[in-house]
Amino acid sequence: MVKNLRAVALLSTSDLPIVVIAGCPNVGKSTLFNRLVGRKQALVADIPGVTRDRKESIALIRGRNIRLIDTAGLEESAVEPLSGRMRASSESALRKADLILFCIDARAGITPADAHFAQWIRKQNCPVLLVANKAEGARGSAFAMEAYALGLGKPLAVSAEHGEGITDLMWEIADSLPKEPPKYQTDKDKAILETGVEEDAQITPLRVALVGRPNAGKSTLLNTLLGEERMITGPEPGLTRDSITVPLQYNHRTFEIVDTAGLRRKARIDDSLEKMSTSASIEAIKMAEVVVLVLDATLGVHDQDLQIARLIEREGRACVIVLNKWDLVKNRSETRKAMIDRLSLSLAQIRGVPVVALSAFTGDAVHKLLPTVQETWDIWNKRIPTGELNRWFHEMIKRHPLPLVEGKRLKLRYMTQVKARPPTFVIFGTRVEQIPEDYKRYLTNGLREVFNLQGVPIRLQLRATKNPYASSSV
């Protein structure tokens, strides 16, 4: 684990029973996962191998919360190839399970791979429910009965896509779960069980999205933060396909870190699955509070990196930029200066964005990331008192008077902050819609420098005040 970084799973989830969905590729595990969770959370496509990393969510099954885990398809592969790494990740989840839902395709019948992994699962000494998926109608139920041959008990015929048999499956899951642990004995125990954190930890999680181009090192960075091989990594670009959320706690603060699929230029995206992955990554940016843009320092700043940064700014998210693979950079001072100069010139709207140079692979300087995220979040949430703001505002106008427009000088009366997240200000005055763009930039830059709003988007809105002496039409 990285020095000075303590990452632990939330108690509120770690105390819940773990139910793992396993099976060969393309048997409908992710569709079943979405059905049990009650919303579309995992990517689903009619091709094998869509799920690579474990997807986890809380599901309510017959009045009881469980940790439901969707896994990659089990394949007979060596450890080195991608399919072998996916299998190793799935097997790791199965070893922690309190209940396994072994899923097969009823229409395809029992395959040799089904038989092989059913034999392996029997040796895990864990309760198993055999789920015969894609068993629509009476004919599908008849096909499902062939699964008795696997030796895992009675097959449960379901159709995750159409919702058939899901109610019966939920009852079976509830009956197969271990008994609930004893109730908490003290108020402190109650608080920990209900919130998942100690009393001195902040309860509301800070949601952070890791974004960037393919192969920038996002998944490796998340693994290093967690201190475990949670995400599948490797030299192949585009390994992560879905957005995976993982909770951790650092310095008495709860974080939800979302690893996302790499974002390529739109012109290069022609695969329907990649389009879904891209949509999931963009949705993660919209839902995040702080977005960590991971750049490959060995490649410099790419145009696509700037496009992603502009998207972050348009969505009003706070931003931290990571220069990853810093251990491979030879001339570090020159490289850092060149990259920051490029970012400063191209990202005027989030000028002063914090930059952390690190190596996700070696762990060097990774401990600096989460404190920087916290500081940026604080700025993003900052509020400035109206009195202090207007003293600054009138001083700025006095220092640089408004230009004449059509021979008349515009009048700006006062300014107020209407919201944070991101900091948003409204200027009141007459004919404010005619304020030149360069004067707006002058005020925005002044706000950023004087009130320390570096690295976050600033919204400047204009609102005209009514003239009480203007004649009204009758």
C-alpha positions in Angstrom: 0.0 0.0 0.0 1.2 3.5 -0.7 3.0 5.2 2.2 0.7 7.5 4.3 -2.4 6.2 2.4 -5.0 4.2 4.4 -7.7 2.8 2.1 -10.4 0.7 3.6 -13.8 -0.5 2.4 -16.8 1.2 4.0 -18.1 -0.7 7.0 -21.7 -0.2 5.8 -20.9 -2.4 2.8 -18.2 -4.7 4.3 -20.6 -6.1 6.9 -23.2 -7.0 4.2 -23.4 -10.6 2.8 -21.6 -10.9 -0.6 -23.5 -12.5 -3.5 -21.4 -13.1 -6.6 -22.8 -13.8 -10.1 -20.5 -16.1 -12.0 -20.6 -18.1 -15.2 -19.1 -18.4 -18.7 -19.2 -15.5 -21.1 -22.4 -14.3 -22.7 -24.8 -16.2 -20.4 -26.5 -13.0 -19.2 -24.7 -12.3 -15.9 -24.8 -8.5 -16.3 -28.4 -8.5 -17.4 -29.2 -10.5 -14.2 -27.1 -8.1 -12.2 -29.1 -5.1 -13.5 -32.4 -6.9 -12.9 -31.5 -7.7 -9.2 -30.1 -4.2 -8.5 -33.2 -2.7 -10.0 -31.6 -0.3 -12.5 -29.3 -0.4 -15.5 -25.9 -0.2 -14.0 -23.7 -2.7 -15.9 -23.1 -2.5 -19.6 -25.0 -5.1 -21.6 -24.4 -6.1 -25.2 -25.1 -9.2 -27.3 -21.4 -10.1 -27.5 -19.2 -12.2 -25.2 -16.7 -10.6 -22.8 -18.4 -7.2 -22.3 -17.7 -7.3 -18.5 -14.0 -7.3 -17.6 -13.7 -5.7 -14.1 -15.9 -6.7 -11.2 -19.0 -4.5 -10.9 -20.5 -4.1 -7.5 -23.7 -2.6 -6.1 -26.0 -2.8 -3.1 -29.2 -4.7 -3.9 -32.3 -5.0 -1.7 -33.4 -8.7 -1.7 -36.6 -9.4 0.3 -36.0 -6.6 2.8 -32.2 -7.3 3.3 -29.3 -5.5 1.7 -26.6 -7.5 0.0 -23.4 -6.7 -1.9 -24.1 -8.0 -5.4 -21.0 -8.5 -7.6 -21.0 -9.0 -11.3 -17.9 -10.8 -12.7 -16.2 -11.4 -16.0 -17.0 -14.6 -17.8 -15.0 -17.7 -16.6 -12.8 -19.1 -19.3 -10.1 -21.8 -19.3 -7.1 -19.6 -19.9 -3.6 -19.1 -18.7 -3.0 -16.2 -16.3 -1.0 -13.9 -18.7 -3.6 -13.3 -21.5 -6.4 -10.8 -20.8 -9.0 -13.6 -20.5 -6.7 -15.2 -17.8 -6.5 -12.0 -15.8 -10.3 -11.6 -16.1 -10.7 -15.2 -14.8 -8.3 -14.5 -11.9 -10.3 -11.4 -10.9 -13.6 -13.4 -11.0 -12.1 -16.2 -8.9 -10.9 -13.7 -6.3 -14.5 -12.4 -5.9 -15.8 -16.0 -5.6 -13.5 -16.8 -2.8 -15.0 -13.9 -0.7 -18.6 -14.9 -1.5 -21.3 -15.9 1.0 -23.5 -17.1 -1.9 -22.7 -17.8 -5.5 -25.2 -17.5 -8.4 -23.8 -19.8 -11.0 -25.4 -18.7 -14.3 -25.7 -20.8 -17.4 -27.4 -20.3 -20.8 -30.5 -22.6 -20.8 -30.8 -22.3 -24.6 -27.2 -23.4 -25.3 -27.4 -26.4 -23.0 -24.6 -27.6 -20.7 -21.2 -26.8 -22.2 -17.9 -28.4 -21.3 -16.8 -25.1 -19.7 -20.0 -25.0 -17.6 -19.2 -28.5 -16.3 -15.5 -27.6 -15.7 -16.3 -24.5 -13.6 -19.3 -26.2 -11.8 -16.8 -28.8 -10.6 -14.4 -26.0 -9.4 -17.2 -24.1 -7.6 -18.3 -27.3 -5.8 -14.9 -27.4 -4.1 -15.2 -23.8 -2.8 -17.3 -24.8 0.2 -19.8 -22.0 -0.5 -23.6 -22.1 -0.9 -24.5 -22.1 -4.7 -27.7 -21.4 -6.5 -27.8 -22.7 -10.1 -29.5 -20.1 -12.4 -30.6 -21.3 -15.8 -30.9 -17.9 -17.6 -32.6 -17.2 -21.0 -35.3 -19.8 -20.1 -38.2 -17.9 -21.6 -41.5 -19.8 -21.6 -42.3 -23.4 -21.0 -39.7 -24.7 -23.5 -37.0 -22.7 -21.8 -37.9 -24.3 -18.4 -37.6 -27.7 -20.0 -34.1 -26.9 -21.3 -33.2 -25.6 -17.8 -33.8 -29.1 -16.3 -30.8 -30.4 -18.1 -28.6 -28.4 -15.7 -29.3 -31.0 -13.0 -26.3 -32.8 -14.5 -24.0 -30.2 -13.1 -24.5 -31.4 -9.6 -25.3 -28.0 -8.1 -28.9 -28.8 -7.1 -32.2 -27.7 -8.7 -31.8 -25.3 -11.6 -33.8 -22.1 -11.2 -35.2 -21.1 -14.6 -35.2 -17.4 -15.2 -35.2 -14.9 -18.0 -33.2 -11.8 -16.7 -34.1 -9.9 -19.9 -37.8 -10.3 -19.5 -38.0 -10.6 -15.7 -39.4 -14.1 -15.7 -38.6 -16.1 -12.5 -36.8 -13.2 -10.8 -39.2 -13.1 -7.9 -38.6 -16.8 -7.1 -34.9 -16.3 -7.5 -35.0 -13.5 -4.9 -36.8 -15.7 -2.4 -34.1 -18.4 -2.9 -31.3 -15.9 -2.4 -32.9 -14.6 0.8 -33.3 -18.1 2.1 -29.7 -19.0 1.2 -28.0 -16.0 2.9 -26.2 -16.4 6.2 -28.1 -15.3 9.2 -28.0 -11.6 10.0 -25.3 -10.6 12.5 -26.3 -9.6 16.1 -27.7 -6.1 16.4 -25.3 -3.3 17.5 -25.0 -2.9 21.3 -24.0 0.8 21.7 -24.8 4.1 20.0 -21.3 4.1 18.5 -21.8 0.6 17.0 -25.1 1.8 15.6 -23.5 4.8 13.9 -20.7 2.7 12.4 -23.2 0.1 11.1 -25.5 2.7 9.6 -23.0 5.1 8.2 -20.0 2.9 7.6 -17.5 5.3 9.1 -16.3 6.3 12.6 -17.8 9.4 14.3 -15.0 11.7 13.2 -15.2 10.7 9.5 -17.4 12.8 7.2 -20.5 10.8 6.2 -21.2 12.1 2.7 -18.8 10.5 0.2 -16.8 12.8 -2.1 -17.3 11.4 -5.6 -14.2 11.4 -7.8 -14.0 10.3 -11.4 -10.7 9.1 -13.0 -10.9 10.0 -16.7 -8.5 10.2 -19.6 -7.4 8.7 -22.9 -7.0 4.9 -23.2 -3.8 3.5 -21.5 -3.2 6.6 -19.5 -3.0 4.5 -16.3 -6.3 5.2 -14.6 -6.9 1.6 -13.4 -3.4 1.2 -12.2 -3.8 4.4 -10.2 -7.0 3.1 -8.6 -5.3 -0.2 -7.7 -2.4 1.8 -6.1 -4.8 3.9 -4.1 -6.6 0.8 -2.9 -3.5 -1.2 -2.2 -4.9 -4.2 -4.1 -5.4 -5.5 -7.6 -9.0 -4.5 -7.8 -9.0 -3.5 -11.5 -7.7 -5.5 -14.4 -4.6 -3.8 -15.9 -2.1 -4.5 -18.7 -0.4 -3.0 -21.7 -3.5 -3.3 -23.9 -5.4 0.0 -24.4 -9.1 0.1 -23.6 -9.1 -2.7 -20.9 -11.7 -0.8 -18.8 -15.1 -0.8 -20.5 -17.5 0.2 -17.8 -17.5 2.8 -15.0 -16.5 1.0 -11.8 -17.1 2.7 -8.4 -15.0 1.7 -5.5 -15.3 3.2 -2.0 -12.3 4.1 0.2 -11.6 6.1 3.3 -8.6 8.4 3.7 -7.8 10.8 6.5 -11.3 10.6 8.0 -12.9 11.3 4.7 -14.9 8.9 2.6 -14.3 8.9 -1.2 -16.1 7.1 -4.0 -13.5 6.6 -6.8 -15.0 5.9 -10.2 -12.7 4.3 -12.8 -13.9 5.0 -16.3 -13.2 3.7 -19.8 -10.7 5.7 -21.9 -12.1 8.5 -24.0 -11.0 8.6 -27.6 -11.9 11.1 -30.3 -15.5 10.8 -31.4 -14.4 10.2 -35.1 -12.6 7.1 -34.0 -15.5 5.5 -32.2 -17.4 3.2 -34.5 -18.1 0.3 -32.2 -21.5 0.2 -30.4 -19.9 -1.2 -27.3 -17.3 1.6 -27.2 -20.1 4.1 -27.7 -21.8 2.7 -24.5 -18.5 2.9 -22.7 -17.9 6.5 -23.7 -21.5 7.4 -22.6 -20.8 5.8 -19.2 -17.6 7.8 -18.9 -19.3 11.0 -19.7 -22.1 10.2 -17.2 -19.4 9.6 -14.6 -18.0 13.1 -15.2 -21.5 14.6 -14.8 -22.1 12.8 -11.6 -18.6 13.5 -10.1 -17.7 16.4 -7.8 -14.0 16.3 -8.6 -12.7 14.9 -11.9 -9.1 13.7 -12.0 -7.8 13.9 -15.6 -5.0 11.4 -16.0 -2.4 12.2 -18.7 0.5 10.0 -19.9 3.5 12.3 -19.2 5.6 10.4 -21.7 3.3 11.5 -24.5 2.7 15.1 -23.5 -0.6 16.9 -23.7 -2.8 15.6 -26.6 -5.6 17.5 -28.2 -8.0 14.8 -26.9 -6.8 15.6 -23.3 -7.8 19.2 -23.8 -11.2 18.2 -25.2 -11.8 16.1 -22.1 -10.7 19.0 -19.9 -13.1 21.4 -21.7 -15.9 18.9 -21.1 -15.1 18.9 -17.4 -15.3 22.7 -17.4 -18.6 22.8 -19.3 -20.1 20.4 -16.7 -18.9 22.7 -13.9 -16.8 20.1 -12.2 -13.7 20.7 -10.1 -10.6 19.3 -11.8 -7.2 17.9 -10.8 -4.7 16.9 -13.5 -2.4 13.9 -13.0 0.9 13.6 -14.9 1.2 9.8 -14.8 4.2 7.6 -15.6 6.4 10.3 -14.2 9.1 7.6 -13.4 9.6 7.2 -17.2 10.2 10.9 -17.9 13.8 11.8 -18.4 13.9 15.7 -18.4 11.2 16.2 -15.8 11.5 20.0 -15.3 11.3 20.7 -19.0 8.5 18.2 -19.5 6.5 19.6 -16.6 6.9 23.2 -17.8 5.9 22.3 -21.4 2.8 20.5 -20.2 1.6 23.1 -17.7 2.2 25.9 -20.3 0.1 24.0 -22.8 -2.7 23.5 -20.3 -2.6 27.1 -19.1 -2.9 28.4 -22.6 -5.7 26.1 -23.7 -7.7 26.0 -20.4 -8.3 29.6 -19.5 -11.6 28.8 -17.9 -10.0 26.6 -15.2 -6.7 28.5 -14.9 -4.5 27.4 -12.0 -5.8 23.8 -12.1 -3.7 21.7 -9.6 -1.2 19.3 -11.2 0.2 16.2 -9.5 3.1 14.4 -11.1 3.2 10.7 -9.9 3.8 7.2 -10.9 0.8 4.9 -10.5 3.0 1.9 -11.2 5.7 2.5 -8.6 3.4 4.4 -6.2 5.7 7.4 -6.1 3.9 10.6 -5.0 0.4 8.9 -5.2 -0.1 9.9 -1.6 -0.3 13.6 -2.8 -3.4 13.0 -4.9 -6.3 12.7 -2.4 -5.2 15.7 -0.3 -5.1 17.7 -3.6 -8.6 16.4 -4.5 -9.9 17.5 -1.0 -8.4 21.0 -1.4 -9.8 21.4 -4.8 -13.2 20.3 -3.6 -13.1 22.9 -0.8 -12.4 25.6 -3.4 -15.3 24.3 -5.6 -17.6 24.7 -2.5 -16.3 28.1 -1.5 -18.7 30.9 -0.7 -17.7 34.6 -0.5 -19.6 37.0 1.8 -21.6 39.6 -0.2 -20.0 42.6 1.6 -16.4 41.4 0.9 -17.3 40.6 -2.6 -18.8 44.1 -3.4 -15.8 45.9 -1.8 -13.6 44.0 -4.3 -16.1 44.6 -7.1 -16.2 48.4 -6.8 -12.4 48.5 -6.4 -12.1 46.6 -9.7 -14.5 49.0 -11.5 -12.6 52.0 -10.1 -9.3 50.5 -11.2 -10.5 49.7 -14.7 -13.7 51.7 -15.6 -16.3 50.2 -17.9 -15.9 51.2 -21.5 -18.4 53.5 -23.3 -21.0 51.6 -25.4 -22.9 53.7 -28.0 -21.5 56.8 -26.3 -22.9 55.9 -22.8 -21.1 54.3 -19.9 -22.6 51.1 -18.5 -23.5 51.1 -14.8 -22.8 48.0 -12.7 -24.5 48.3 -9.3 -23.6 45.3 -7.2 -22.6 41.6 -7.3 -23.5 38.5 -5.3 -22.7 34.8 -5.2 -25.8 32.8 -5.8 -24.3 29.3 -5.5 -21.2 27.2 -5.2 -20.4 23.9 -6.9 -19.1 25.7 -9.1 -18.8 29.3 -7.7 -21.5 31.3 -9.5 -21.9 35.0 -9.4 -24.5 37.5 -10.6 -23.8 41.1 -11.6 -26.7 43.6 -11.5 -26.7 46.8 -13.4 -28.2 48.6 -16.4 -27.6 47.3 -20.0 -25.4 44.5 -18.5 -25.9 42.4 -21.6 -23.6 44.9 -23.4 -20.6 44.3 -21.2 -17.7 43.3 -23.5 -16.2 39.8 -23.2 -12.8 41.1 -22.3 -14.3 42.9 -19.3 -16.0 39.7 -18.2 -12.6 38.0 -18.4 -11.1 40.8 -16.4 -13.6 40.3 -13.6 -13.3 36.5 -13.7 -9.5 36.6 -13.5 -9.8 39.0 -10.6 -12.2 36.7 -8.7 -9.8 33.8 -9.3 -6.7 35.6 -8.0 -8.1 37.6 -5.1 -10.4 34.9 -3.6 -8.2 31.9 -4.4 -10.6 30.2 -6.9 -7.8 28.5 -8.8 -8.6 25.4 -10.8 -12.4 25.5 -10.7 -14.9 26.8 -13.3 -16.3 30.3 -12.5 -19.8 31.2 -13.7 -20.5 34.9 -14.3 -24.1 35.8 -14.9 -25.6 39.2 -15.8 -29.0 40.5 -14.7 -30.4 43.9 -15.6 -32.0 46.0 -12.9 -35.4 47.7 -13.6 -35.5 51.5 -14.0 -38.2 52.7 -11.6 -38.6 55.9 -13.6 -39.2 54.2 -16.9 -42.8 54.9 -18.2 -45.0 51.8 -18.4 -47.4 51.3 -21.3 -51.1 51.4 -20.4 
